[in-house]
């Protein structure tokens, strides 16, 4: 049902609208909650690419998706990728906090 809702929203708002991106994140994490880690990993990886391109590498929403990707990479056995993603998130959050407080 959630995937159908995302498809309808995408048709209405466009594939890069922030509501669509947020909905895709929810769908990816629902897959993870159901134990479908490979599907969640693939959807979240595609989402991370779009969010990085459209919102920027250090946007708070991109950082959340990157953190989720780290967790999902670990679940599918991609430990080096998981470690690299996990290490990148805190430093980006520090940078983001600096420009948000300026």
C-alpha positions in Angstrom: 0.0 0.0 0.0 2.8 2.4 0.9 4.6 1.8 -2.4 1.3 2.6 -4.3 0.9 5.8 -2.3 4.5 6.8 -3.2 3.8 6.1 -6.9 0.7 8.3 -6.8 2.5 11.1 -5.0 5.4 10.9 -7.4 3.0 11.2 -10.3 1.4 14.3 -8.7 4.3 16.1 -7.2 7.4 14.8 -9.1 10.1 12.3 -8.2 12.3 14.8 -6.4 9.7 16.6 -4.3 10.6 16.5 -0.7 7.4 14.7 0.3 8.1 12.0 -2.2 11.7 11.6 -0.9 10.4 11.4 2.7 7.8 8.8 1.7 10.4 6.7 -0.1 12.5 6.8 3.1 9.5 5.5 5.1 9.0 2.7 2.5 12.6 1.7 2.7 12.5 1.5 6.5 9.3 -0.4 6.4 11.0 -3.0 4.3 13.7 -3.2 6.9 11.2 -3.6 9.7 9.7 -6.5 7.9 13.2 -8.1 7.5 13.5 -7.4 3.8 17.0 -5.9 4.2 18.1 -6.3 0.6 15.0 -4.4 -0.7 15.4 -1.7 2.0 19.1 -1.4 1.2 18.5 -1.0 -2.6 15.7 1.6 -2.2 17.6 3.6 0.4 20.7 3.6 -1.8 18.7 5.0 -4.7 17.1 7.5 -2.4 20.5 8.6 -0.9 21.8 9.3 -4.4 18.8 11.5 -5.3 18.8 13.4 -1.9 22.6 14.0 -2.1 22.1 15.4 -5.6 19.0 17.5 -4.9 19.4 18.5 -1.3 23.1 18.4 -0.8 25.5 16.2 1.0 25.1 17.9 4.4 21.3 18.5 4.4 19.8 17.1 7.7 17.4 14.9 5.7 20.3 13.5 3.6 22.2 12.7 6.8 19.3 10.7 8.2 19.1 8.7 5.0 22.9 8.2 5.0 22.7 7.0 8.6 19.9 4.6 7.6 22.1 3.4 4.7 24.9 2.6 7.1 22.6 0.5 9.2 21.2 -1.3 6.2 24.6 -1.9 4.7 25.5 -3.7 8.0 22.4 -5.8 7.8 23.2 -7.0 4.2 26.8 -7.8 5.2 28.5 -4.7 3.6 30.6 -3.9 6.7 33.2 -1.6 5.1 30.5 0.5 3.4 28.6 0.6 6.7 31.6 1.8 8.6 32.5 4.5 6.0 28.9 5.8 6.0 28.7 5.8 9.8 32.0 7.7 10.1 30.8 10.3 7.6 27.6 11.2 9.4 28.9 12.7 12.6 31.4 15.0 10.9 28.8 16.2 8.4 26.3 16.8 11.3 29.0 19.0 13.0 29.4 21.0 9.8 25.7 21.3 9.4 25.3 22.5 13.0 27.8 25.2 12.4 26.1 26.7 9.3 22.7 26.4 10.9 23.8 28.4 14.0 25.3 31.2 11.9 
